[in-house]
Amino acid sequence: MRLPPRWLRRLVIDPAVVIGFVLAAVALPLWVLVALVVSRLVPGNWRILRVAWFLFLYLAVEVGALITLFALWLASGFGWKIRSAPLQRAHFVVLRVMLRLVVGSAQRAFKLDVSLEEPPPQTVGQPDRKPALILSRHAGPGDSILLMDFLVNGYRRRPRIVLKEFLQWDPAVDVMLNRTPTAFVPVGRKGGEALIQSIRDLAGGLGKDDAFVIFPEGANYTEGRRAHAIRKLREIGRPELAERADDLQITLPPRTAGVQAALDAAPDDAGVFFIGHAGLEAFLTPGDIWRAMPINTTIAAKTWFVPAEELPSHADLEQWLYDMWSQIDQWITGTLAATAEPGS
């Protein structure tokens, strides 16, 4: 569905979300009772109630964020100083609270546990803290939220990210990220110069508390996408990369252009963090999540850190990226096999 213009989103969609929450809050006893009754008639452990309660809490966070963001807009002189340093800090505080509430609600409602292996260096308060580029594996609809929570609340980084424009259908995400360093690109744009320029703009000028986030795979893993990527590499005359991509069991082959643009634009002292995670592989669609409710799983995450002085040259970037992605793929498959998680 085509995204409405910004003025229409602000005048119609955002107020509609607030009104919807008010109505849901007024009718809270009624719909909770209905959800309880229906949950007893549907297979699963209170499946209907869990989903309904999480959606209500998510809506509450949305409305609280929208009201706070509107107050910040007023305080900025009706948007005049919205990008000033104090107001940017205030927006990141709101983002931290939003993420913690949403992730915490999801963990309780869906019985999720997040386990982190080898936390990255340069955490908040360390004197050697430097700008960071985050290259993350992409899998499932919730991994971006978990990654942002990990960066913003775990390590107090200010994220810069390129996202698909349809995410602006979410009102709080729309307002928040259009005021902070974010680029939205149309669905289906792959490797275009506009996308590469957005990466350069966001990766350039990173401060010591900032982190530019990129997903080198470009999309969630599916068998169809994996087969298409391997076929494409063969068609463009890269059989050696097609062979390496074929060795990857549960990740897509990484794309080099965006990573190269980010490395070229980033400050010279910026290091790279690779992030892999396992546990969301079987939950790619709402139907997958519904059938598994409650999910009752552990999401394991691991980081690999490469300091600025060890980053590869242009000529070696492609092989280096594939080497790192192979490590991530092997760790994910090993973790899934050891824990017997869905998707193994």
C-alpha positions as CSV (number, residue, x, y, z in Angstrom):
1,M,0.0,0.0,0.0
2,R,1.3,3.4,-1.0
3,L,2.5,5.5,2.0
4,P,0.3,8.7,2.4
5,P,2.0,12.1,2.4
6,R,3.4,13.3,5.7
7,W,0.8,16.0,6.3
8,L,-2.0,13.4,5.9
9,R,-0.2,11.0,8.3
10,R,0.1,13.8,10.9
11,L,-3.5,15.0,10.6
12,V,-5.3,11.7,10.2
13,I,-3.3,8.6,11.1
14,D,-1.6,9.9,14.3
15,P,-4.9,11.3,15.8
16,A,-6.7,8.1,14.8
17,V,-4.2,6.0,16.8
18,V,-4.7,8.2,19.9
19,I,-8.5,7.9,19.5
20,G,-8.2,4.1,19.0
21,F,-6.2,3.8,22.2
22,V,-8.8,5.8,24.2
23,L,-11.6,3.6,22.9
24,A,-9.6,0.5,23.7
25,A,-8.8,1.8,27.3
26,V,-12.5,2.6,27.9
27,A,-13.5,-0.9,26.7
28,L,-10.7,-2.6,28.5
29,P,-12.9,-4.8,30.8
30,L,-15.1,-5.9,28.0
31,W,-12.4,-6.9,25.5
32,V,-10.3,-8.6,28.2
33,L,-13.3,-10.7,29.2
34,V,-14.0,-11.6,25.6
35,A,-10.3,-12.5,25.0
36,L,-10.3,-14.7,28.1
37,V,-13.4,-16.6,26.9
38,V,-12.2,-17.0,23.4
39,S,-8.7,-18.0,24.5
40,R,-10.3,-21.0,26.3
41,L,-11.9,-22.1,23.0
42,V,-8.7,-21.7,20.9
43,P,-5.7,-24.1,21.1
44,G,-2.7,-22.7,22.8
45,N,-1.8,-21.2,26.1
46,W,-4.0,-18.1,26.3
47,R,-3.1,-17.2,22.7
48,I,-5.8,-14.7,22.1
49,L,-5.3,-12.9,25.4
50,R,-1.5,-12.7,24.9
51,V,-1.8,-11.1,21.5
52,A,-4.5,-8.7,22.5
53,W,-2.7,-7.6,25.7
54,F,0.6,-7.0,23.8
55,L,-1.2,-5.0,21.1
56,F,-2.9,-2.9,23.8
57,L,0.5,-2.2,25.5
58,Y,2.1,-1.5,22.2
59,L,-0.7,1.0,21.4
60,A,-0.2,2.6,24.9
61,V,3.5,3.1,24.2
62,E,2.7,4.5,20.8
63,V,0.3,7.1,22.2
64,G,2.6,8.0,25.1
65,A,5.5,8.5,22.6
66,L,3.3,10.6,20.3
67,I,2.2,12.9,23.1
68,T,5.8,13.3,24.3
69,L,7.0,14.0,20.7
70,F,4.3,16.6,20.2
71,A,5.4,18.3,23.4
72,L,9.0,18.3,22.2
73,W,7.8,19.8,18.9
74,L,6.1,22.6,20.8
75,A,9.2,23.1,23.0
76,S,11.3,23.4,19.8
77,G,9.3,26.4,18.6
78,F,6.9,24.4,16.5
79,G,9.8,22.4,15.0
80,W,12.2,25.4,14.6
81,K,15.0,23.9,16.8
82,I,13.9,20.2,16.6
83,R,17.4,19.1,15.4
84,S,19.3,21.1,18.0
85,A,21.6,19.0,20.3
86,P,19.4,19.2,23.4
87,L,16.3,18.2,21.6
88,Q,18.1,15.4,19.7
89,R,19.2,14.0,23.1
90,A,15.6,14.3,24.3
91,H,14.4,12.3,21.3
92,F,16.9,9.5,22.0
93,V,15.7,9.3,25.6
94,V,12.2,8.8,24.3
95,L,13.4,6.2,21.9
96,R,15.2,4.3,24.8
97,V,12.0,4.3,26.8
98,M,9.9,3.2,23.9
99,L,12.2,0.3,23.0
100,R,12.5,-0.9,26.6
101,L,8.7,-0.9,27.1
102,V,8.0,-2.7,23.8
103,V,10.7,-5.3,24.2
104,G,9.9,-5.9,27.8
105,S,6.2,-6.4,27.0
106,A,7.0,-8.8,24.2
107,Q,9.3,-10.8,26.4
108,R,6.6,-11.3,29.0
109,A,3.7,-11.8,26.6
110,F,5.5,-14.2,24.3
111,K,7.9,-15.8,26.8
112,L,11.1,-14.7,25.1
113,D,14.5,-14.7,26.7
114,V,17.5,-12.9,25.2
115,S,21.0,-14.2,25.8
116,L,24.1,-12.2,24.8
117,E,27.5,-13.8,24.2
118,E,30.6,-11.7,24.4
119,P,29.3,-8.1,24.8
120,P,31.2,-5.7,22.6
121,P,33.9,-3.4,24.0
122,Q,33.6,0.4,24.2
123,T,30.4,0.4,26.3
124,V,29.1,3.5,27.9
125,G,31.6,5.4,30.1
126,Q,34.7,3.9,28.7
127,P,37.4,6.4,27.7
128,D,38.3,4.6,24.4
129,R,34.7,4.7,23.1
130,K,34.7,5.3,19.3
131,P,32.1,5.6,16.5
132,A,30.7,2.2,15.4
133,L,29.4,0.5,12.3
134,I,27.0,-2.3,13.0
135,L,26.7,-5.1,10.4
136,S,23.8,-7.3,11.5
137,R,22.2,-10.5,10.4
138,H,18.5,-10.0,9.4
139,A,15.9,-12.6,10.4
140,G,12.3,-12.2,11.4
141,P,10.0,-9.2,12.0
142,G,11.3,-8.5,15.5
143,D,15.0,-8.6,15.1
144,S,15.4,-4.9,14.2
145,I,13.5,-3.9,17.4
146,L,15.7,-6.2,19.5
147,L,18.9,-4.9,17.8
148,M,17.8,-1.3,18.5
149,D,17.1,-2.1,22.1
150,F,20.5,-3.7,22.4
151,L,22.2,-0.7,21.0
152,V,20.2,2.1,22.6
153,N,19.6,0.6,26.1
154,G,22.4,-1.9,26.4
155,Y,25.2,0.4,25.2
156,R,23.7,3.8,25.0
157,R,24.5,4.2,21.3
158,R,22.6,6.7,19.1
159,P,21.6,4.6,16.1
160,R,21.6,5.8,12.5
161,I,19.8,3.5,10.1
162,V,18.4,3.0,6.6
163,L,14.9,1.6,6.7
164,K,12.1,0.6,4.2
165,E,9.7,3.5,3.9
166,F,6.6,1.4,4.8
167,L,7.8,1.4,8.4
168,Q,6.5,5.0,8.5
169,W,3.0,3.5,8.8
170,D,3.9,3.2,12.5
171,P,3.1,6.7,13.8
172,A,5.7,6.8,16.6
173,V,8.4,5.4,14.4
174,D,7.4,7.8,11.7
175,V,7.6,10.9,13.9
176,M,10.6,9.9,15.9
177,L,12.9,8.7,13.1
178,N,12.0,11.5,10.7
179,R,13.5,13.9,13.4
180,T,16.7,11.8,14.0
181,P,19.4,10.6,11.5
182,T,17.4,8.0,9.5
183,A,16.9,7.4,5.8
184,F,13.7,5.8,4.5
185,V,13.9,4.1,1.0
186,P,11.1,2.7,-1.1
187,V,10.5,-1.0,-1.0
188,G,12.3,-2.8,-3.9
189,R,15.1,-0.2,-4.4
190,K,18.2,-2.3,-4.5
191,G,21.7,-0.8,-4.8
192,G,20.4,2.4,-6.3
193,E,22.6,5.5,-6.1
194,A,20.0,7.2,-3.8
195,L,20.3,4.3,-1.3
196,I,24.1,4.4,-1.4
197,Q,24.1,8.2,-0.9
198,S,21.9,7.8,2.1
199,I,24.4,5.3,3.6
200,R,27.2,7.8,3.0
201,D,25.3,10.6,4.5
202,L,24.4,8.7,7.7
203,A,27.8,7.0,8.1
204,G,29.7,10.2,7.7
205,G,30.1,12.4,10.7
206,L,29.5,9.7,13.3
207,G,30.4,10.7,16.8
208,K,31.8,8.5,19.6
209,D,28.3,7.7,20.9
210,D,26.8,7.0,17.4
211,A,26.3,3.7,15.6
212,F,25.4,3.3,11.9
213,V,23.4,0.1,11.4
214,I,23.3,-1.8,8.1
215,F,21.9,-5.3,7.2
216,P,24.3,-6.6,4.5
217,E,21.9,-9.4,3.5
218,G,19.3,-6.8,2.4
219,A,16.3,-9.0,3.5
220,N,15.2,-11.8,5.8
221,Y,16.5,-15.2,4.9
222,T,14.2,-17.6,3.0
223,E,15.1,-20.6,0.8
224,G,13.7,-18.8,-2.2
225,R,15.9,-15.7,-1.6
226,R,18.9,-17.9,-1.0
227,A,18.4,-19.7,-4.3
228,H,17.8,-16.5,-6.2
229,A,21.0,-14.9,-4.7
230,I,23.2,-17.8,-5.7
231,R,21.7,-17.9,-9.2
232,K,22.3,-14.2,-9.6
233,L,25.9,-14.5,-8.6
234,R,26.4,-17.2,-11.3
235,E,24.6,-15.1,-13.9
236,I,26.9,-12.1,-13.3
237,G,30.0,-14.3,-13.7
238,R,30.9,-14.7,-10.0
239,P,31.0,-18.5,-9.6
240,E,33.5,-18.4,-6.7
241,L,31.1,-16.2,-4.7
242,A,28.1,-18.4,-5.7
243,E,30.0,-21.4,-4.3
244,R,30.7,-19.5,-1.0
245,A,27.0,-18.4,-0.9
246,D,26.0,-22.0,-1.4
247,D,28.0,-23.0,1.8
248,L,25.9,-20.6,3.9
249,Q,23.2,-22.6,5.5
250,I,20.8,-20.1,7.1
251,T,22.0,-16.6,6.0
252,L,21.9,-14.8,2.6
253,P,25.2,-13.8,1.0
254,P,26.2,-10.3,2.1
255,R,26.1,-7.4,-0.4
256,T,29.3,-5.4,-0.6
257,A,28.2,-2.0,-2.1
258,G,26.4,-0.6,1.0
259,V,29.1,-1.8,3.4
260,Q,31.9,-0.3,1.3
261,A,30.0,3.1,1.1
262,A,29.6,3.0,4.9
263,L,33.3,2.2,5.5
264,D,34.4,4.9,3.1
265,A,32.2,7.6,4.7
266,A,32.8,6.7,8.3
267,P,35.4,8.4,10.5
268,D,38.9,6.8,10.4
269,D,38.6,5.6,14.0
270,A,35.3,3.8,13.5
271,G,35.3,0.1,14.3
272,V,32.9,-2.6,13.0
273,F,30.7,-4.8,15.1
274,F,29.2,-7.8,13.4
275,I,26.0,-9.1,15.2
276,G,24.5,-12.5,14.7
277,H,21.4,-13.9,16.5
278,A,19.6,-17.1,16.5
279,G,16.0,-18.0,17.6
280,L,13.7,-16.1,15.3
281,E,14.2,-18.1,12.1
282,A,10.8,-19.9,12.3
283,F,8.8,-16.7,12.9
284,L,8.9,-14.8,9.7
285,T,5.2,-14.1,9.2
286,P,2.3,-13.3,11.5
287,G,1.0,-16.8,10.8
288,D,4.2,-18.3,12.1
289,I,4.1,-16.3,15.3
290,W,0.4,-17.1,15.8
291,R,0.9,-20.9,15.4
292,A,3.8,-20.8,17.9
293,M,2.2,-18.6,20.5
294,P,3.5,-18.4,23.2
295,I,6.9,-18.6,21.4
296,N,8.7,-19.6,24.6
297,T,12.2,-19.4,23.1
298,T,15.7,-18.1,23.8
299,I,17.1,-15.6,21.4
300,A,20.9,-15.9,21.5
301,A,23.1,-13.0,20.2
302,K,26.8,-12.7,19.6
303,T,29.1,-9.9,18.5
304,W,32.4,-9.9,16.6
305,F,34.5,-6.7,16.8
306,V,37.0,-5.5,14.2
307,P,38.9,-2.4,15.2
308,A,39.5,0.4,12.7
309,E,43.2,-0.5,12.2
310,E,42.3,-4.1,11.1
311,L,39.7,-3.2,8.5
312,P,40.4,-4.5,5.0
313,S,41.3,-2.5,1.9
314,H,38.9,-2.1,-1.0
315,A,40.5,-5.0,-2.8
316,D,40.0,-7.4,0.2
317,L,36.6,-6.2,1.4
318,E,34.5,-8.8,-0.5
319,Q,36.4,-11.8,0.8
320,W,36.6,-10.3,4.3
321,L,32.9,-9.8,4.4
322,Y,32.2,-13.3,3.2
323,D,34.7,-14.7,5.7
324,M,32.9,-12.9,8.6
325,W,29.5,-13.9,7.3
326,S,30.6,-17.5,7.2
327,Q,31.5,-17.3,10.9
328,I,28.1,-15.8,11.7
329,D,26.4,-18.5,9.7
330,Q,28.3,-21.3,11.4
331,W,27.7,-19.8,14.9
332,I,23.9,-19.6,14.1
333,T,23.6,-23.1,12.8
334,G,25.6,-24.5,15.7
335,T,23.5,-22.5,18.3
336,L,20.3,-23.8,16.7
337,A,21.5,-27.3,16.7
338,A,22.6,-27.2,20.3
339,T,19.4,-25.6,21.6
340,A,17.0,-27.4,19.2
341,E,15.3,-24.1,18.4
342,P,12.8,-23.9,15.5
343,G,14.6,-23.3,12.2
344,S,17.4,-25.7,13.1
